[in-house]
Amino acid sequence: MRRKPLPQNIKENLAPGLVVFLVALPLCMGIALASGAPPLSGIIGGIIGGIVIGAMSNSHISVSGPAAGLAAIVYAAIQNLGTFELFLLAGVIAGGLQLALGFMRAGSISNYFPSNVIEGMLAGIGIIIILKQIPHALGYDEENFASQVVFDKNNLPIFEFFHKLLDNIQPGVIIVTLISIGILLLFDNVQALKKIKLLPGALVAVVVGILINELFKISAPGLVIEPSHLVQLPIPRTSEDFAALVTFPDVSGILNPQVWIAGFTIAVVASIETLLCIEAADRMDSHRRITDTNNELRAQGIGNIASAMIGGLPITSVIVRSSANANAGATTKMAAIIHGVMLLVAVLAIPFLLNLIPLATLAAVLLVIGYKLAKPATMKHFWSLGRFQFIPFIATVIAVVATDLLTGVGIGMAISVFFILQGNMKRSYYLSREELREADDITIELAEEVSFLNKAAIKKTLKNVKPNSKVTIDAKYTSYIAHDILELIQDFANVRAKDDDIEVVLNGFRTEYMMRDDEHAHVKVMHRRSM
């Protein structure tokens, strides 16, 4: 695709940039709310994601910013580290690790995570987001209270939690929450509303939430939402105020192992989420341009370093913003840059308007996002695929909610690997003793490559060969056989076969084998006909 002149590029991508800005503005603040971070940190992350990553990335469609998938990690990290400044240091470390991954050409890392574990991770995050937003949706925003049910191991008994929650419900907040959810569901399900590109549902919910609260002030003072339940962005008036908008990392915690654990967790999850989103964004690109994933990791790393250095949340490529960008007709990454510039102008020029937004509306946005991440249809889908897919999925969901994200993903991966190994033993290599009982002419056709993972299956197959039979092991098309597999075959041919009068024919074996990607061998059994 030929590079366009700058004025034409800006003109073509101005409207898509505006659409993404309107989608991103409430999401940036809502994700900051879910993360237990200052609302401004979400907008800073959006600005850096748009301007810095947008300029450096070679993805023309994807848009980066704070992601709901990181909210649970960020919240837990802030609570564990004790201060937001220490968390920012973890964000710098995460960016540095991503940068290193990019230079190490680890752009294909997402290919090594099974889809059931990734979907389980996202579903677990969705459940955590829902649990944490319920108090904000009802009007009880005591600091750290919502997290006690999810994260705190010494939390209140569940009935005490709900009793205290119900005692502090605010009717005005509930009204705004319900209306906001209704608006979001309408825009998600009514095709005519979906087609209005410059009117995203989240923005409409924010505007309506503000108007309802202003109406309460005129007609129903008892329902007015208190300032503590509204967005609270700093309003800069002097040069000192503008300087105070920036929060710097606390570098004194550089030797704190918890900071490094948080940084590693953020780097891994942010990288996986980014790479998955990039893959989806490339499919949405009408010109089918392919993004260099290693360059993308480097861009994300630099963006996360920049964001954390000035008080912003961690950033990933985000599917919600990217799909809005593609649907709005974006042609280049200029749309992402324009959306970042608009976020910067908004936080500097109209913070007083943003401070009218009820937290209940942002909670409604996050409740809908959480539901989409953990919707029952996803669980039903993996259930329909069978236990080898469903068990790792549901185990990851439960472990993420019950422990933490990194532990949950580790448990899911361990279960997936167990099933892979178990399944590998039962592939076409392995034939049970019953299947071989009547077989006296057996052919084992090895595939192009045979790894140590196939050892157990081949060993059991050879063990079940009955005496006085014939075994042909065909390696004509095999380019690699693991050393321990070769030893296994040699031992069978030289020892067991002689002892049990088994005729062994070895076809196509070489003296050396080159290793490539693992594949599975194929076993074919032939029964001799009676003469």
C-alpha positions in Angstrom: 0.0 0.0 0.0 1.5 3.3 -1.1 2.2 5.8 1.7 -0.2 8.8 1.6 0.7 12.5 2.1 0.3 13.6 5.8 -2.7 16.0 5.2 -4.6 13.2 3.4 -3.6 10.7 6.1 -4.9 13.0 8.9 -8.1 13.7 7.0 -8.9 10.0 6.4 -8.3 9.0 10.0 -9.7 12.0 11.9 -13.2 10.6 12.2 -12.0 7.1 13.3 -9.6 8.8 15.8 -12.6 10.7 17.2 -14.6 7.4 17.5 -11.8 5.7 19.3 -11.4 8.7 21.6 -15.1 8.6 22.5 -14.8 4.8 23.3 -11.5 5.1 25.1 -12.3 8.0 27.4 -14.8 6.2 29.7 -12.9 3.0 29.5 -9.6 4.6 30.6 -11.2 6.0 33.7 -13.3 2.8 34.3 -10.3 0.5 34.1 -8.4 2.8 36.5 -11.4 2.5 38.9 -11.3 -1.3 38.6 -7.5 -1.2 39.2 -7.7 0.8 42.4 -5.6 3.5 40.7 -6.2 7.3 40.3 -8.6 8.0 37.3 -5.9 10.2 35.8 -3.5 7.2 35.5 -5.9 5.5 33.1 -6.1 8.5 30.9 -2.3 8.9 30.9 -2.0 5.2 29.8 -4.5 6.0 27.0 -2.5 9.0 25.9 0.8 7.1 25.8 -0.9 4.1 24.1 -2.2 6.4 21.4 0.7 8.8 20.8 3.8 6.8 21.7 2.9 3.2 20.8 0.7 4.4 17.9 3.7 6.2 16.4 6.1 3.2 17.0 3.9 0.3 16.1 3.6 -0.9 12.5 0.1 -2.2 13.1 -2.3 0.1 11.2 -5.5 -0.9 13.0 -4.7 -1.9 16.6 -5.0 0.8 19.3 -3.3 0.5 22.7 -4.3 1.7 26.1 -5.2 0.4 29.6 -6.8 -3.0 29.4 -9.5 -4.6 31.5 -7.5 -7.9 31.4 -4.8 -6.3 33.5 -7.1 -4.6 36.1 -7.1 -7.5 38.5 -3.3 -7.8 38.3 -2.8 -4.0 38.8 -5.2 -4.0 41.8 -3.5 -6.9 43.5 -0.1 -5.4 42.8 -1.0 -2.0 44.3 -2.4 -3.7 47.4 0.6 -6.0 47.8 3.2 -3.2 47.3 1.5 -0.7 49.4 2.0 2.4 47.3 1.1 3.5 43.8 4.6 4.8 43.3 6.1 1.3 43.9 3.6 -0.1 41.5 4.8 2.3 38.8 8.3 0.9 39.3 6.9 -2.5 38.6 5.4 -1.0 35.4 8.8 0.3 34.3 10.3 -3.2 34.9 7.4 -4.8 32.9 8.1 -2.4 30.0 11.8 -3.3 30.1 11.0 -7.0 30.0 8.7 -6.5 27.1 11.4 -4.5 25.3 13.9 -7.4 25.9 11.3 -9.9 24.6 11.0 -7.9 21.5 14.8 -7.9 20.9 14.8 -11.6 21.7 12.3 -12.1 18.9 9.7 -13.7 21.2 6.8 -12.4 19.2 5.4 -15.9 18.8 5.1 -16.5 22.5 1.3 -16.4 22.5 1.3 -19.5 20.2 2.5 -21.6 23.2 -0.5 -20.8 25.4 -3.5 -23.1 24.7 -6.7 -21.2 23.9 -8.6 -22.8 26.7 -6.1 -21.4 29.3 -6.2 -18.0 27.7 -10.0 -17.9 27.7 -10.0 -19.2 31.2 -7.7 -16.4 32.3 -10.0 -13.8 30.7 -13.1 -15.4 32.2 -11.5 -15.3 35.7 -10.6 -11.7 35.2 -14.1 -11.0 34.1 -15.5 -12.6 37.3 -13.1 -10.5 39.5 -14.1 -7.3 37.7 -17.8 -8.0 38.3 -17.2 -8.8 42.0 -15.2 -5.7 42.5 -17.6 -3.4 40.8 -20.8 -4.4 42.6 -20.1 -2.0 45.6 -19.5 0.9 43.2 -22.7 0.0 41.3 -24.6 0.1 44.6 -23.0 3.3 46.0 -20.6 1.9 48.6 -17.1 3.0 47.7 -15.2 2.5 50.9 -11.5 2.2 50.0 -10.4 -1.4 49.5 -13.7 -2.8 50.8 -14.7 -4.4 47.5 -11.4 -6.3 47.3 -11.9 -8.1 50.6 -14.1 -10.8 49.1 -11.8 -11.4 46.1 -8.3 -10.9 47.3 -8.0 -10.6 51.1 -7.4 -14.0 52.7 -8.6 -12.7 56.1 -11.8 -11.2 54.7 -15.1 -10.7 56.5 -17.6 -13.5 56.5 -19.6 -13.3 53.4 -22.9 -12.6 55.1 -21.2 -9.6 57.0 -19.9 -8.3 53.7 -23.3 -8.3 52.1 -25.0 -7.0 55.3 -22.7 -4.0 55.4 -23.1 -3.5 51.6 -26.9 -3.4 51.8 -26.8 -1.0 54.7 -24.9 1.5 52.5 -26.9 1.3 49.3 -27.7 4.7 47.7 -30.9 4.7 45.5 -29.6 7.5 43.2 -26.5 5.4 42.4 -28.6 2.3 41.7 -30.8 4.3 39.3 -27.8 5.5 37.4 -26.3 2.0 37.3 -29.4 0.4 36.0 -30.0 3.0 33.3 -26.4 2.9 32.3 -26.5 -0.9 31.9 -29.7 -0.7 30.0 -28.1 1.8 27.5 -25.0 -0.4 27.1 -27.2 -3.4 26.4 -29.3 -1.5 23.9 -26.2 -0.4 22.0 -24.8 -3.9 22.0 -28.0 -5.6 20.7 -29.8 -3.0 18.5 -28.3 -3.0 15.0 -29.5 0.5 14.2 -27.6 1.9 17.3 -24.5 -0.1 16.4 -24.3 1.6 13.1 -24.0 5.1 14.6 -20.2 5.3 14.6 -19.9 8.6 16.4 -22.1 7.5 19.3 -20.6 4.6 21.2 -22.8 3.2 24.0 -20.2 3.9 26.8 -20.2 7.6 25.9 -24.0 7.8 25.8 -24.1 6.1 29.2 -21.6 8.6 30.6 -23.6 11.6 29.3 -26.9 10.2 30.5 -25.4 9.4 33.9 -24.2 13.0 34.2 -27.6 14.4 33.1 -29.5 12.2 35.6 -27.4 13.4 38.5 -27.9 17.0 37.4 -31.6 16.3 37.2 -31.5 14.9 40.7 -30.1 18.2 42.0 -33.1 20.0 40.6 -36.0 17.7 41.4 -34.9 15.0 43.9 -32.1 16.2 46.3 -32.3 12.9 48.2 -31.1 11.0 45.2 -28.1 13.2 44.4 -24.9 11.3 44.1 -22.3 12.6 46.5 -19.0 14.0 45.2 -17.1 11.0 46.6 -19.0 8.8 44.1 -18.0 10.9 41.2 -14.8 10.9 39.1 -12.1 13.1 40.8 -9.5 14.3 38.4 -7.1 17.1 39.4 -7.9 20.5 37.8 -4.7 22.3 37.0 -4.7 26.1 37.1 -1.0 26.9 37.6 2.3 25.6 36.3 2.7 23.8 39.7 -0.6 22.2 39.2 0.3 20.9 35.8 3.6 19.5 37.2 1.7 17.8 40.0 -0.3 15.8 37.4 2.8 13.6 36.9 3.6 10.9 39.4 7.0 9.3 39.4 8.0 5.7 40.3 9.6 5.0 43.7 13.0 3.7 42.6 14.0 2.9 46.2 12.1 -0.3 45.8 14.2 -1.6 42.9 15.6 -4.5 45.1 12.1 -5.5 46.4 11.4 -9.0 45.0 7.6 -8.3 45.1 8.1 -5.4 42.7 9.9 -7.7 40.3 7.2 -10.4 40.6 4.6 -7.8 39.8 6.6 -6.5 36.8 7.1 -10.0 35.5 3.4 -10.8 35.8 2.4 -7.6 34.0 5.0 -8.2 31.2 3.8 -11.8 30.5 0.1 -11.0 30.6 0.4 -7.7 28.7 2.5 -9.4 26.0 0.1 -12.3 25.5 -2.9 -10.0 25.4 -1.2 -7.7 22.9 -0.1 -10.5 20.6 -3.6 -12.0 20.6 -5.1 -8.6 19.9 -2.6 -7.9 17.1 -3.6 -11.2 15.4 -7.2 -10.2 15.6 -6.5 -6.6 14.4 -4.6 -7.9 11.3 -7.7 -10.0 10.4 -9.8 -6.8 10.7 -7.5 -4.8 8.4 -9.2 -4.5 5.0 -5.7 -4.4 3.4 -4.6 -7.6 5.3 -1.3 -6.0 6.3 0.8 -8.2 8.7 2.2 -6.7 11.8 5.8 -7.5 12.9 5.0 -8.9 16.4 8.6 -8.5 17.6 8.5 -4.8 16.7 5.1 -4.6 18.5 6.6 -6.0 21.7 9.4 -3.4 21.5 6.8 -0.6 21.0 4.7 -1.9 23.9 7.8 -2.1 26.1 8.8 1.5 25.4 5.2 2.6 25.8 4.9 0.9 29.2 8.1 2.4 30.4 7.0 5.9 29.3 3.5 5.4 30.9 4.8 4.2 34.2 7.5 6.9 34.4 4.8 9.6 34.5 2.1 7.8 36.5 0.1 5.9 33.9 -1.4 2.4 34.0 0.2 -0.6 32.1 -0.8 -0.7 28.4 -1.7 -3.4 25.9 -3.2 -3.5 22.5 -6.9 -3.6 23.2 -9.5 -5.4 21.1 -12.4 -3.0 22.0 -10.6 0.1 20.8 -9.1 -1.8 17.8 -12.4 -3.1 16.6 -14.0 0.4 17.0 -11.1 1.8 15.0 -11.5 -0.8 12.2 -15.3 -0.4 12.1 -14.9 3.4 11.8 -12.8 3.1 8.7 -9.3 3.7 9.9 -6.7 3.2 7.2 -3.4 3.8 9.1 -2.1 4.1 12.6 -2.7 7.9 12.4 -6.2 7.2 13.9 -4.6 5.8 17.1 -2.3 8.8 17.3 -5.2 11.2 16.9 -7.2 9.5 19.7 -4.2 9.9 22.0 -3.9 13.6 21.2 -7.7 14.0 21.9 -7.3 12.3 25.3 -4.4 14.7 26.1 -6.5 17.7 25.2 -9.5 16.5 27.2 -7.6 16.0 30.4 -6.0 19.4 30.2 -8.9 21.4 28.9 -12.1 19.9 30.3 -11.3 18.0 33.6 -14.2 19.8 35.3 -16.6 18.1 32.9 -15.0 14.7 33.5 -15.4 15.2 37.2 -19.2 15.1 36.8 -19.1 11.5 35.7 -20.7 9.1 38.3 -18.5 6.1 39.3 -21.8 4.1 38.9 -21.7 4.7 35.2 -18.1 3.5 34.9 -19.0 0.5 37.1 -21.8 -0.3 34.7 -19.4 -0.2 31.8 -17.0 -2.6 33.6 -19.9 -4.9 34.7 -20.8 -5.3 31.0 -17.1 -5.9 30.1 -16.8 -8.4 32.9 -19.8 -10.3 31.7 -18.5 -10.4 28.1 -15.2 -11.9 29.4 -17.0 -14.5 31.5 -20.2 -15.0 29.6 -21.9 -18.5 30.0 -21.7 -19.1 26.3 -17.9 -19.4 26.6 -18.2 -22.0 29.3 -20.8 -23.8 27.3 -18.5 -23.8 24.3 -15.6 -25.4 26.1 -17.9 -27.9 27.8 -19.1 -29.0 24.3 -15.4 -29.6 23.3 -15.0 -32.3 25.9 -13.2 -32.7 29.1 -9.6 -32.3 27.7 -10.6 -28.7 26.8 -13.1 -27.9 29.6 -11.1 -29.1 32.6 -8.0 -26.8 31.9 -10.4 -23.9 31.1 -12.6 -24.2 34.3 -9.5 -24.9 36.5 -7.9 -21.7 35.2 -11.1 -19.7 35.9 -11.3 -21.0 39.5 -7.6 -20.7 40.2 -7.4 -17.1 38.8 -10.3 -16.0 41.0 -9.2 -18.0 44.1 -5.5 -17.2 44.0 -3.9 -14.8 41.5 -3.6 -14.5 37.8 -0.1 -15.9 37.4 -0.8 -18.9 39.7 -4.1 -19.5 37.9 -2.5 -19.5 34.5 0.3 -21.8 35.8 -2.3 -24.3 37.1 -4.2 -24.2 33.8 -1.0 -24.8 31.8 0.1 -27.7 34.1 -3.3 -29.4 33.6 -3.1 -28.8 29.8 0.4 -30.3 29.6 -0.8 -33.3 31.6 -3.7 -33.9 29.1 -1.3 -33.4 26.2 1.1 -36.1 27.5 -1.8 -38.4 28.4 -3.4 -37.9 25.0 0.0 -38.4 23.2 0.2 -41.9 24.8 -3.2 -42.8 23.3 -2.6 -41.6 19.8 -2.3 -44.0 16.8 1.1 -45.2 18.0 -0.3 -47.1 20.9 -2.2 -50.3 20.5 -3.4 -52.2 23.5 -2.7 -55.9 24.1 -6.2 -56.7 23.0 -5.7 -55.1 19.7 -2.5 -56.9 19.1 -3.6 -60.3 20.3 -4.6 -61.5 16.9 -2.1 -59.5 14.9 0.9 -61.3 13.6 2.1 -58.7 11.0 2.5 -55.2 12.3 3.7 -52.1 10.5 4.7 -49.0 12.4 5.0 -46.1 10.1 7.0 -43.3 11.8 6.0 -39.7 10.9 8.4 -37.0 9.7 9.6 -36.3 13.3 9.4 -38.4 16.5 10.2 -36.9 19.8 10.6 -38.1 23.4 6.9 -37.4 23.9 6.1 -40.4 21.8 8.4 -42.7 23.8 5.7 -44.0 26.2 3.3 -44.9 23.3 5.9 -46.7 21.2 7.2 -48.5 24.2 3.7 -49.8 25.1 3.0 -50.8 21.5 6.2 -52.8 21.3 5.6 -54.4 24.7 2.2 -55.7 23.5 3.6 -57.4 20.4 3.1 -61.1 20.8 5.8 -63.7 20.2 6.3 -65.3 16.8 5.0 -62.3 14.9 6.6 -59.9 12.4 7.1 -56.1 13.1 8.1 -53.7 10.4 9.2 -50.2 11.6 9.2 -47.9 8.6 11.3 -44.6 8.9 11.5 -43.8 5.2 9.8 -40.4 5.6 11.3 -39.6 9.0 13.8 -36.7 9.3 14.2 -36.8 13.1 14.0 -39.5 15.7 14.9 -38.7 19.3 18.0 -40.6 20.7 16.0 -42.4 23.4 13.5 -43.6 20.8 16.3 -45.1 18.7 17.7 -46.9 21.7 14.2 -48.2 22.5 13.9 -49.6 19.0 17.4 -51.0 19.0 16.9 -52.8 22.4 13.6 -54.3 21.1 15.2 -55.5 17.9 18.4 -56.9 19.5 17.1 -58.4 22.7 13.3 -58.8 23.0 12.8 -59.8 19.4 15.4 -62.6 19.6 14.1 -63.9 22.9 10.5 -64.1 21.6 11.2 -65.1 18.0 9.9 -61.8 16.6 11.0 -60.9 13.1 11.9 -57.2 13.0 12.3 -55.3 9.7 13.8 -51.8 9.9 13.2 -49.7 6.8 14.7 -46.3 6.0 16.6 -45.7 9.2 19.6 -43.2 9.0 22.7 -42.8 11.1 21.8 -39.2 12.0 18.6 -37.2 12.4 18.0 -33.5 12.3 15.4 -32.1 14.8 12.4 -30.0 13.7 8.9 -29.5 15.1 7.4 -32.6 16.8 4.9 -34.7 15.0 3.2 -38.0 15.8 4.0 -41.3 14.2 1.3 -43.5 12.7 0.9 -47.2 13.5 -0.8 -49.6 11.1 -1.6 -53.2 12.1 -2.1 -55.9 9.5 -3.5 -59.4 10.3 -2.1 -62.3 8.4 -4.8 -64.3 6.6 -4.9 -68.0 7.1 -3.5 -69.9 4.2 
